[in-house]
Amino acid sequence: MLHLVLLLHLVSSEVVRVPLYPLKSARRSLIEFETSLENVQKVWFSRFSNVEPRPEYLKNYLDAQYYGDITIGTPPQTFSVVFDTGSSNLWVPSKHCSYFDIACLLHRKYDSSKSTTYVPNGTDFSIRYGTGSLSGFLSTDSLQLGSLGVKGQTFGEATKQPGLVFVMAKFDGILGMAYPSLAVGGVTPVFVNMIKQGVVDSPVFSFYLSRNITNVLGGELMIGGIDDKYYTGEINYVNLTEKSYWLFKMDNLTISDLSICTDGCQAIADTGTSMIAGPTDEVKQINQKLGATHLPGGIYTVSCDVINNLPSIDFVINGKHMTLEPTDYIMKVSKLGSEICLTGFIGMDLPRKKLWILGDVFIGKFYTIFDMGKNRVGFAKAVKPDSSYHHTKVYSPMLRLFPAQSIPKVAPKSPNGVFAFSKLLHDAN
């Protein structure tokens, strides 16, 4: 995951490098243990002026989950988190989770009693996913992301994690990087705190995602700037239509002679969603053009023999065509020793009509810049990792059980003190 463009003169001591390992995705592991795609689908839904941009290297969980390490507390406690531009809260498993919470038992847990900088909060929080509610309570402590330190960061200690997804996940928690209006409990997001505390010189971060599963590094998140070594050509910037998600207008989407959202539609740049999600009927039209066969759960498959004959797909953003080739949007997965090719488009009807979620299938092709200072998103063609670059090898799973669904505003506090995080997009109207 990515970078924004400043002329970088990074000193090696200032660059945070986290080793990345080629691990199988949770979804792939399930499939290869003879779990059907249909069953897997059940768990899908649901600081200073002279500081330079800091890169945080991301693990590529077989082209599916991109995550890196942070530390919380003093002395530091390390957690692997997904950097998610589709939400705004940070949460990690808590030492106080139930013995019956398998996901918690299998991951690293925050222990406030071991931190001298811990400040109790205690407010309950809840985040609703397709398989149930992730819940816990809020706490405050120091946070370190590479060489960037944040004081007094409020985050969620998760005491209950629902469903099989979090059991299989290789990450411990999620670090949201969207706007404060999405944050549960009125919590200030990590990146916003970095800006307020002067930790970053520029209110910008960017993602480069390596889609080559043989690479040790899965990509890079650059905090405070961009890196021009990760893209070619010009950056295509588009202004946000609101400050919640990284939401912007998409002019059109075309495949062969088919044009979708010719009058314009809304799109979200979301690193926390693996695929590209859109209205069910329109995704169906795209997959029909690809000759794809529908499978339960809204996914589609094509013959692996026809990949090179499939058409390109254009996303028109700010008047410019951002093109995905078949090798960009077709994913391979193994099932019972056989290879299946899936399209990167999944149908999803959300309350906000004509909304598209541009996840890692799209961001893997285009270096993506998130500019909170100017409230805009930028896209530029990402460089290929090396000459052996090949199309994505795995059915990208599931940071999000309902891809890219997050609450747009802080929910009212319920009588019992729980902030409800509905994970449902609200209608702007």
C-alpha positions as CSV (number, residue, x, y, z in Angstrom):
1,M,0.0,0.0,0.0
2,L,1.3,3.3,-0.9
3,H,2.8,6.8,-1.3
4,L,2.2,10.5,-2.0
5,V,4.6,12.5,-4.0
6,L,7.2,14.7,-2.4
7,L,10.8,14.6,-3.3
8,L,11.9,12.1,-0.7
9,H,15.4,12.1,0.6
10,L,14.8,9.5,3.2
11,V,17.6,8.8,5.7
12,S,17.8,5.0,6.3
13,S,17.5,5.5,10.1
14,E,14.2,7.4,9.5
15,V,12.6,4.7,7.3
16,V,10.6,2.1,9.2
17,R,10.9,-1.3,7.5
18,V,8.8,-4.2,8.7
19,P,9.6,-7.6,7.2
20,L,6.8,-9.0,5.1
21,Y,6.1,-12.7,4.7
22,P,4.1,-14.5,2.0
23,L,1.3,-16.0,4.1
24,K,-1.9,-17.7,2.9
25,S,-5.1,-15.7,3.2
26,A,-7.8,-16.9,5.6
27,R,-10.1,-17.4,2.7
28,R,-7.6,-19.4,0.7
29,S,-6.8,-21.6,3.7
30,L,-10.4,-22.4,4.2
31,I,-10.9,-23.3,0.5
32,E,-7.8,-25.5,0.4
33,F,-9.2,-27.4,3.5
34,E,-12.2,-28.3,1.3
35,T,-14.4,-25.6,2.6
36,S,-16.7,-24.5,-0.2
37,L,-16.9,-21.0,-1.7
38,E,-20.5,-20.9,-0.6
39,N,-19.6,-21.5,3.1
40,V,-16.7,-19.0,2.9
41,Q,-19.2,-16.4,1.5
42,K,-21.2,-16.6,4.8
43,V,-18.4,-14.9,6.6
44,W,-17.6,-12.4,3.9
45,F,-20.7,-10.3,4.3
46,S,-21.4,-9.2,7.0
47,R,7.0,15.8,14.8
48,F,8.3,18.5,13.7
49,S,8.6,20.9,10.8
50,N,11.7,19.2,9.4
51,V,10.4,15.6,9.6
52,E,10.3,13.7,6.3
53,P,7.6,11.2,5.2
54,R,7.9,7.9,7.0
55,P,7.2,4.7,5.2
56,E,5.4,1.8,7.0
57,Y,6.0,-1.4,5.2
58,L,3.0,-3.7,4.8
59,K,2.7,-7.5,4.9
60,N,1.0,-9.0,1.9
61,Y,-1.2,-11.8,3.2
62,L,-1.2,-13.5,-0.2
63,D,-2.5,-10.6,-2.0
64,A,-5.4,-10.3,0.3
65,Q,-4.6,-8.7,3.6
66,Y,-2.0,-5.8,3.9
67,Y,-0.9,-5.0,7.3
68,G,2.0,-3.6,9.3
69,D,3.1,-3.2,12.9
70,I,2.4,-0.6,15.5
71,T,3.1,-0.4,19.2
72,I,0.9,0.8,22.0
73,G,1.9,1.6,25.6
74,T,5.1,2.1,27.6
75,P,7.0,-0.2,27.3
76,P,5.7,-0.9,23.8
77,Q,3.3,-3.7,23.0
78,T,3.4,-4.7,19.4
79,F,0.3,-5.4,17.2
80,S,-0.2,-6.1,13.5
81,V,-3.0,-3.9,12.1
82,V,-4.7,-3.4,8.8
83,F,-4.5,0.2,7.7
84,D,-8.1,0.8,6.6
85,T,-9.2,3.9,4.8
86,G,-12.8,2.9,5.1
87,S,-13.1,3.4,8.8
88,S,-11.7,5.7,11.5
89,N,-11.2,3.8,14.7
90,L,-8.2,1.8,16.0
91,W,-8.9,-1.4,17.9
92,V,-6.8,-4.3,19.1
93,P,-7.7,-7.4,21.2
94,S,-7.8,-6.9,24.9
95,K,-6.3,-9.0,27.7
96,H,-9.8,-8.8,29.2
97,C,-11.4,-10.8,26.4
98,S,-13.4,-14.0,27.1
99,Y,-11.7,-17.4,27.2
100,F,-14.4,-18.4,24.7
101,D,-13.3,-15.7,22.2
102,I,-11.1,-17.9,20.0
103,A,-10.0,-15.0,17.8
104,C,-8.7,-13.1,20.8
105,L,-6.9,-16.2,22.2
106,L,-5.0,-16.6,18.9
107,H,-3.8,-13.0,18.7
108,R,-1.7,-10.6,20.7
109,K,-3.6,-8.8,23.4
110,Y,-3.2,-5.3,24.9
111,D,-2.5,-5.4,28.7
112,S,-3.1,-2.0,30.3
113,S,-1.5,-3.1,33.6
114,K,1.9,-3.3,31.8
115,S,1.8,0.3,30.5
116,T,2.9,3.3,32.5
117,T,1.2,5.7,30.0
118,Y,-2.2,4.0,30.1
119,V,-5.2,6.3,30.9
120,P,-8.5,4.6,31.6
121,N,-11.6,5.6,29.7
122,G,-14.0,2.7,30.0
123,T,-16.7,3.8,27.5
124,D,-18.2,0.7,25.9
125,F,-18.1,0.5,22.1
126,S,-19.6,-1.8,19.5
127,I,-18.9,-2.4,15.8
128,R,-21.4,-4.4,13.9
129,Y,-20.2,-6.9,11.4
130,G,-22.0,-9.5,9.3
131,T,-21.3,-12.3,11.8
132,G,-22.0,-10.3,14.9
133,S,-20.8,-7.4,16.9
134,L,-17.2,-6.7,17.8
135,S,-17.4,-5.1,21.2
136,G,-15.2,-3.9,24.1
137,F,-14.3,-0.6,25.8
138,L,-12.2,2.4,25.0
139,S,-8.8,3.1,26.5
140,T,-6.1,5.8,26.0
141,D,-2.3,5.3,25.7
142,S,0.7,6.3,23.7
143,L,1.1,4.9,20.2
144,Q,4.1,4.4,17.9
145,L,4.0,3.8,14.2
146,G,7.5,3.4,13.1
147,S,9.4,6.5,14.3
148,L,6.2,8.5,14.6
149,G,4.8,8.8,18.1
150,V,1.3,9.8,19.2
151,K,0.4,10.8,22.7
152,G,-2.9,10.2,24.3
153,Q,-4.4,8.0,21.5
154,T,-7.9,6.6,22.4
155,F,-8.5,3.2,20.9
156,G,-10.8,0.2,21.4
157,E,-9.9,-2.8,23.5
158,A,-11.9,-5.6,21.8
159,T,-13.2,-8.2,24.3
160,K,-15.5,-9.9,21.8
161,Q,-14.6,-10.7,18.1
162,P,-17.4,-12.4,16.1
163,G,-17.1,-15.0,13.4
164,L,-14.5,-17.1,11.7
165,V,-12.9,-14.2,9.8
166,F,-11.0,-12.8,12.8
167,V,-10.0,-16.3,13.9
168,M,-8.3,-16.9,10.6
169,A,-6.9,-13.4,10.2
170,K,-3.1,-12.8,10.5
171,F,-3.6,-9.3,11.7
172,D,-4.5,-8.4,15.3
173,G,-6.6,-5.3,14.8
174,I,-7.6,-2.5,12.5
175,L,-6.3,1.1,12.3
176,G,-8.9,3.3,10.6
177,M,-7.6,6.2,8.4
178,A,-10.8,7.9,7.3
179,Y,-12.3,11.2,8.7
180,P,-13.3,11.8,12.3
181,S,-17.0,11.9,11.3
182,L,-16.9,8.1,11.0
183,A,-15.3,7.5,14.4
184,V,-17.2,5.5,17.0
185,G,-17.5,7.4,20.2
186,G,-16.2,10.7,18.9
187,V,-12.6,9.3,19.0
188,T,-9.9,11.2,17.2
189,P,-8.4,9.0,14.5
190,V,-4.7,8.2,14.7
191,F,-3.7,10.2,11.6
192,V,-5.7,13.2,12.7
193,N,-3.9,13.1,16.0
194,M,-0.6,13.0,14.1
195,I,-1.5,16.2,12.3
196,K,-2.7,17.9,15.5
197,Q,0.5,16.9,17.4
198,G,2.8,18.0,14.6
199,V,4.1,14.5,14.1
200,V,3.8,14.8,10.3
201,D,4.8,17.7,8.3
202,S,2.2,17.1,5.6
203,P,-1.4,15.9,6.2
204,V,-1.0,13.3,3.5
205,F,-0.5,9.5,3.4
206,S,-0.3,7.2,0.4
207,F,-0.5,3.5,-0.4
208,Y,1.5,1.3,-2.8
209,L,0.3,-2.3,-3.0
210,S,2.5,-5.0,-4.5
211,R,0.3,-7.6,-6.2
212,N,3.2,-9.9,-6.7
213,I,2.8,-12.6,-4.1
214,T,6.5,-13.7,-4.4
215,N,7.6,-10.4,-3.1
216,V,8.6,-10.3,0.5
217,L,7.3,-6.8,0.9
218,G,3.5,-6.5,0.3
219,G,3.6,-2.8,-0.2
220,E,4.2,0.4,1.6
221,L,2.2,3.0,3.5
222,M,3.9,6.4,3.4
223,I,2.9,8.6,6.3
224,G,3.3,12.3,5.6
225,G,4.0,12.3,1.9
226,I,4.4,10.3,-1.3
227,D,7.2,8.5,-3.1
228,D,7.6,9.0,-6.8
229,K,9.5,5.7,-7.2
230,Y,6.2,3.9,-6.9
231,Y,4.3,5.4,-9.8
232,T,4.7,6.6,-13.4
233,G,3.0,9.5,-15.1
234,E,1.0,12.3,-13.6
235,I,-1.2,12.0,-10.5
236,N,-4.9,12.4,-11.2
237,Y,-6.4,14.2,-8.2
238,V,-10.2,14.4,-7.5
239,N,-11.8,16.4,-4.8
240,L,-13.9,14.6,-2.1
241,T,-17.6,15.1,-2.1
242,E,-17.8,14.8,1.7
243,K,-15.4,14.4,4.6
244,S,-16.3,11.0,6.0
245,Y,-15.1,8.2,3.8
246,W,-12.6,9.0,1.1
247,L,-15.6,9.6,-1.2
248,F,-15.5,11.2,-4.6
249,K,-17.4,11.4,-7.9
250,M,-16.7,8.8,-10.6
251,D,-17.7,10.0,-14.0
252,N,-18.2,6.7,-15.7
253,L,-17.3,3.0,-15.8
254,T,-17.0,1.4,-19.2
255,I,-16.4,-2.2,-20.5
256,S,-16.6,-2.9,-24.3
257,D,-19.8,-1.1,-25.4
258,L,-21.3,-1.0,-21.9
259,S,-21.3,2.3,-20.0
260,I,-22.3,2.3,-16.3
261,C,-23.1,5.4,-14.2
262,T,-23.0,7.7,-17.3
263,D,-24.5,10.5,-15.2
264,G,-21.9,10.0,-12.5
265,C,-21.8,8.0,-9.3
266,Q,-20.0,8.0,-6.0
267,A,-16.9,5.9,-5.2
268,I,-14.8,5.2,-2.2
269,A,-11.1,4.5,-2.2
270,D,-10.9,1.8,0.5
271,T,-7.8,-0.2,1.4
272,G,-9.8,-2.3,3.8
273,T,-11.8,-4.0,1.0
274,S,-10.1,-6.5,-1.2
275,M,-12.3,-6.4,-4.2
276,I,-14.3,-3.9,-6.2
277,A,-17.9,-3.7,-5.0
278,G,-20.8,-2.1,-6.8
279,P,-24.6,-2.2,-7.3
280,T,-25.7,-5.8,-7.9
281,D,-27.4,-5.2,-11.2
282,E,-24.5,-3.3,-12.6
283,V,-21.9,-5.7,-11.4
284,K,-24.0,-8.5,-13.1
285,Q,-23.8,-6.6,-16.4
286,I,-20.0,-6.3,-16.1
287,N,-19.6,-10.0,-15.3
288,Q,-21.9,-10.9,-18.2
289,K,-19.5,-9.0,-20.5
290,L,-16.7,-11.1,-19.1
291,G,-18.7,-14.3,-19.7
292,A,-18.5,-15.0,-16.0
293,T,-20.6,-17.6,-14.1
294,H,-22.4,-16.5,-10.9
295,L,-21.6,-18.2,-7.7
296,P,-23.5,-17.9,-4.4
297,G,-22.5,-14.8,-2.4
298,G,-22.3,-12.4,-5.3
299,I,-19.0,-13.6,-6.7
300,Y,-18.2,-14.7,-10.3
301,T,-15.9,-17.1,-12.0
302,V,-14.4,-17.3,-15.5
303,S,-12.4,-20.0,-17.3
304,C,-8.7,-19.4,-16.5
305,D,-8.0,-20.2,-20.2
306,V,-9.7,-17.0,-21.4
307,I,-8.0,-14.4,-19.3
308,N,-5.9,-12.9,-22.1
309,N,-9.0,-12.5,-24.3
310,L,-11.0,-10.6,-21.7
311,P,-11.6,-6.8,-22.3
312,S,-10.1,-4.0,-20.3
313,I,-12.3,-1.9,-17.9
314,D,-12.1,1.8,-17.7
315,F,-12.9,3.9,-14.6
316,V,-13.4,7.5,-15.6
317,I,-12.3,9.8,-12.7
318,N,-12.0,13.5,-13.1
319,G,-12.3,13.1,-16.8
320,K,-9.3,10.7,-17.1
321,H,-9.5,7.0,-17.9
322,M,-8.0,4.6,-15.2
323,T,-7.8,1.3,-17.0
324,L,-7.8,-2.2,-15.5
325,E,-6.5,-5.0,-17.7
326,P,-7.7,-8.6,-17.2
327,T,-4.5,-9.5,-15.3
328,D,-5.4,-6.7,-12.9
329,Y,-9.0,-7.8,-12.1
330,I,-8.8,-11.6,-12.3
331,M,-7.8,-13.5,-9.2
332,K,-6.8,-17.2,-8.9
333,V,-7.7,-19.5,-6.1
334,S,-7.0,-23.2,-5.5
335,K,-9.8,-25.5,-4.4
336,L,-9.2,-29.2,-3.9
337,G,-6.1,-29.0,-6.0
338,S,-7.8,-27.2,-8.9
339,E,-7.4,-23.6,-10.0
340,I,-10.4,-21.3,-10.2
341,C,-10.3,-17.8,-11.7
342,L,-12.6,-15.2,-10.1
343,T,-13.4,-11.7,-11.2
344,G,-12.6,-8.9,-8.9
345,F,-16.1,-7.5,-9.0
346,I,-18.7,-8.4,-6.4
347,G,-22.3,-7.2,-6.2
348,M,-23.5,-5.3,-3.2
349,D,-26.6,-3.2,-2.8
350,L,-26.1,-0.4,-0.2
351,P,-28.5,2.3,1.1
352,R,-26.5,4.9,-0.8
353,K,-27.3,4.1,-4.4
354,K,-24.8,3.9,-7.3
355,L,-21.9,3.6,-4.8
356,W,-18.7,1.9,-5.8
357,I,-16.1,0.6,-3.4
358,L,-12.7,0.7,-5.1
359,G,-10.7,-1.8,-3.0
360,D,-7.3,-3.4,-3.4
361,V,-8.0,-4.8,-6.9
362,F,-8.0,-1.1,-8.0
363,I,-5.5,0.3,-5.6
364,G,-3.1,-2.5,-6.6
365,K,-3.0,-1.0,-10.1
366,F,-3.0,2.7,-9.0
367,Y,-0.7,4.3,-6.4
368,T,-3.2,6.1,-4.2
369,I,-2.7,9.3,-2.3
370,F,-5.0,10.4,0.5
371,D,-4.7,14.2,1.0
372,M,-6.5,15.3,4.2
373,G,-5.2,18.8,3.9
374,K,-6.8,19.5,0.6
375,N,-9.6,16.9,1.0
376,R,-8.8,15.0,-2.2
377,V,-7.7,11.6,-3.4
378,G,-5.0,11.1,-6.1
379,F,-4.3,8.1,-8.4
380,A,-1.3,7.4,-10.6
381,K,-0.3,4.2,-12.4
382,A,1.7,2.1,-10.0
383,V,5.1,0.7,-11.1
384,K,5.3,-3.1,-11.4
385,P,7.4,-4.7,-8.6
386,D,9.7,-6.4,-11.1
387,S,9.7,-8.2,-14.5
388,S,8.2,-11.3,-13.0
389,Y,5.0,-9.4,-12.0
390,H,2.0,-11.6,-12.6
391,H,-1.7,-11.3,-11.9
392,T,-3.1,-11.8,-8.5
393,K,-2.9,-15.4,-7.3
394,V,-5.5,-15.5,-4.6
395,Y,-9.1,-14.8,-3.9
396,S,-8.7,-11.8,-1.8
397,P,-10.6,-12.1,1.3
398,M,-12.0,-10.2,3.9
399,L,-10.9,-7.5,6.1
400,R,-14.4,-6.3,5.9
401,L,-17.3,-8.8,6.3
402,F,-19.5,-6.3,4.5
403,P,-16.8,-4.6,2.2
404,A,-16.4,-0.9,2.9
405,Q,-19.5,-0.5,5.1
406,S,-18.9,1.9,7.9
407,I,-20.9,4.3,9.9
408,P,-20.7,7.8,8.4
409,K,-21.4,9.7,11.6
410,V,-21.0,9.0,15.3
411,A,-24.0,7.0,16.5
412,P,-26.0,8.4,19.4
413,K,-24.9,7.0,22.7
414,S,-27.4,4.4,23.9
415,P,-28.7,4.3,27.5
416,N,-26.2,1.7,28.5
417,G,-23.3,3.7,27.2
418,V,-22.6,1.6,24.1
419,F,-21.8,3.5,20.9
420,A,-23.4,1.5,18.1
421,F,-21.3,1.2,15.0
422,S,-23.9,0.1,12.5
423,K,-21.5,-0.6,9.6
424,L,-24.2,0.5,7.2
425,L,-23.7,3.3,4.8
426,H,-26.3,5.9,5.3
427,D,-28.1,7.7,2.5
428,A,-26.7,11.2,2.0
429,N,-30.2,12.4,1.4
